[in-house]
């Protein structure tokens, strides 16, 4: 079942009543009450800093493995609530993850980089932009562990093809950087949710390694998913104009839809949030030596024109 994504931006209060998430919002002096079955929720974003929430509500969301993202005063995601007991085999899976050899992690990172480049090529094609074939030339040259940093080389070319060389990917840069950052934060939370749900620890990455990063594995596994956000932002200049000075409500609404965006996996079309669950489950099997490849989804590419 496809889990719902909810966005709370008005001043109000969140609580639980009869297994329902109840949102009492206050707008123009009026109180509005909305209810949602907790079992249907996969992801919620709390944007307003004027929202209160009960500890019982947080406990119920964690028990349902619902990822909760909290935004700061600038309305940007800055915290994630994740359950600590989302899988009955967490100890077994985390032990296998911790015991993974460098050779295994390097092989898994190679697959991750290759999947990312393929989806970047598909994103260019989806936007009717040049460069997809050139980008794909990097894929067979990626080695275990990517010692030549093909990921960075391909990324530089990829953003150049999107912008004609005028765009610089910077965390604090001008548009479309804020939109990309917002979308990537949503992806990160979604991936972290599914990793925890598969009994894995986000702390132990296969490539990213930083003593200050508690989400290293999520940062690894989200890489092939980034082009799904890029497709929304970089291929829709009418919604995300380059001269925009801030993220609008409509922009955020578009970005929140990324988790329900179509993804191709095993020749089937699935919502992206479901595909994340398949990816994390396959990663757990790789650590357990029950599988050899991570199941990454493909960004749907436009059909080639029919020959006359």
Buried (B, 14 or more C-beta within 10 A) or exposed (E): EEBBBBBBBBBBBBBBEEEBBBBBBBEEEEEEEEEBEBEBBBBBBBBEEEBEBEEEBBEBBBEBBBBBBBBEEEBEBEEBBBBEEBBEEBEBBBBBBEEBEEEBBBBBBBBBBBBBBBBBBBBBBBBEBEBBEBBBEBBEEBEBBBEEEBBEBBBEBBBEBBBEEEBEBEEEEEBBBBBBBBBBBBBBBBBBBBBBBBBBBBBBBBBBEEEEBBBBBBBBBBBBBBBBBBBBBBBBEEBBEEEBEEBEEEBBEBBBBBBBBEBBBEEEEBBBBBBBBBBBBBBBBBBBEEBEEBBBBBBBBEEEEEEE
